[in-house]
Amino acid sequence: MQAQIVSFKCILKNATGQFISSSFNRDVLTSTSEDDRPLKVLAQTLQGLKKGESRSIRLTAAEAYGFYDPQKVILFPLKKIPDFQNARCGQMVNIVSKSGKRRTYRILQMHGDMVSLDENHPLAGQDLIFEIEAVEKRDATSEEIADAQNLVAQQWVH
């Protein structure tokens, strides 16, 4: 089956059905490949979705954003955070490593001139329910598929 481009409304809930967020996702590439991006099972499950169709998709923590990894929490100098004077707990910050790789962290705690930063996705470790309603659907072009295969990004559903 060919990959598709789907636009959909989404209500995100935890495993007990408690509301987390809602969003409108435009032009999402469905996938039948074995790529290694977050939510790849969701993208695969959207394959074959028809305009107007609704689905409730349950993902385990491993299928969604992975398990919480304490190794992804680091202690970092506050002064090396962009706009550090306005830094606050819960804020997302981008840090560029010495090798030039950009990473996104959430500030967990302030410790004087140091901060605890967490690279785990905020929903890591949680089983999730995605209530999807397809608004638009079409076949993906070969260019869109090639672009997606070359894309290096993390998609966070809010």
C-alpha positions in Angstrom: 0.0 0.0 0.0 1.3 3.4 -0.9 2.1 6.0 1.8 -0.5 8.7 2.2 -0.7 12.3 3.4 -3.4 12.6 6.1 -4.8 15.7 8.0 -6.6 14.8 11.2 -8.1 16.0 14.4 -6.6 14.3 17.4 -7.6 14.0 21.1 -4.8 12.5 23.2 -5.6 10.7 26.4 -3.6 8.6 28.8 -4.2 4.9 29.4 -7.0 5.6 31.9 -8.8 7.9 29.4 -7.8 11.2 31.0 -7.6 14.0 28.5 -4.0 15.3 27.8 -4.4 17.5 24.8 -6.1 18.0 21.4 -4.5 19.1 18.1 -5.1 19.4 14.4 -2.3 17.7 12.5 -1.9 18.7 8.9 -0.2 16.8 6.1 1.1 13.8 8.1 2.9 11.2 6.1 1.6 7.7 6.9 4.3 5.0 6.9 4.7 1.3 6.2 8.4 1.4 6.6 10.4 0.4 9.6 11.8 3.8 10.4 12.9 4.7 13.9 11.0 7.9 14.6 8.7 8.5 17.6 5.1 7.5 16.9 6.0 5.3 13.9 3.3 2.8 14.9 0.8 5.7 14.9 1.9 6.7 11.4 1.6 3.1 10.3 -1.9 2.8 11.8 -3.1 5.8 9.9 -2.3 4.0 6.6 -5.6 3.3 4.8 -7.6 5.9 6.8 -10.5 7.3 4.8 -11.7 10.9 4.9 -14.3 11.2 7.7 -13.2 8.0 9.4 -12.5 7.9 13.1 -10.2 5.6 14.9 -9.1 5.1 18.5 -5.5 4.0 18.5 -3.9 2.7 21.7 -0.1 2.7 21.9 2.1 1.3 24.6 4.8 3.5 26.0 7.4 1.7 23.8 5.3 2.4 20.7 4.7 6.0 21.6 7.6 8.0 23.1 9.6 5.2 24.7 10.3 4.4 28.3 11.5 7.1 30.6 15.3 6.9 30.7 17.0 8.5 33.8 20.3 8.5 31.9 18.8 11.4 29.8 18.8 13.7 32.8 21.9 15.8 33.1 23.2 18.5 35.3 24.1 21.6 33.3 25.5 25.1 34.0 22.7 27.6 34.1 24.8 30.3 32.4 25.2 28.1 29.3 21.4 28.1 28.7 20.2 30.7 26.1 18.4 33.6 27.9 19.4 31.9 31.3 18.1 34.9 33.3 14.5 34.0 32.4 14.9 30.2 32.8 12.2 28.4 34.7 11.2 24.9 35.6 9.2 23.2 32.8 10.7 25.3 30.1 12.0 23.7 26.9 15.5 24.7 25.9 17.7 23.8 23.0 21.4 23.0 23.7 24.0 22.6 20.9 26.7 20.1 21.8 30.4 20.5 21.1 29.8 18.2 18.0 27.1 20.6 16.7 24.1 18.4 17.5 21.1 20.3 18.7 19.1 18.6 21.6 15.9 19.6 23.3 15.7 19.5 27.0 13.1 20.4 29.7 14.3 22.2 32.8 13.5 20.0 35.7 15.0 21.8 38.7 17.2 24.8 39.5 20.2 24.2 41.7 21.8 27.7 42.2 24.1 28.1 39.2 23.3 24.6 37.8 20.1 23.1 36.4 18.8 19.6 35.9 17.8 19.0 32.3 15.6 16.2 31.0 15.9 15.0 27.4 13.0 12.5 27.7 9.8 13.4 25.9 7.3 14.7 28.5 5.0 11.7 27.7 7.8 9.1 27.9 6.8 6.0 29.9 3.1 6.5 29.3 0.7 4.3 27.3 -1.5 6.6 25.2 -4.8 6.7 23.4 -5.1 8.8 20.2 -8.6 9.5 19.1 -8.3 10.4 15.4 -10.8 11.8 12.9 -9.5 12.1 9.3 -10.3 15.4 7.7 -8.3 15.0 4.4 -6.4 12.1 2.8 -4.4 11.7 -0.4 -1.6 9.5 -1.8 1.9 10.8 -1.0 4.0 11.9 -3.9 7.4 10.2 -4.4 9.1 13.6 -3.5 7.2 13.7 -0.2 8.3 10.2 0.6 11.9 10.9 -0.3 11.9 14.2 1.8 10.5 12.3 4.8 13.2 9.6 4.5 15.8 12.4 4.6 14.2 14.3 7.5 16.0 14.3 10.8 13.5 15.7 13.3 11.5 14.8 16.4 7.8 15.2 16.3 6.1 16.1 19.6 2.3 16.0 19.8 1.0 18.7 22.0 
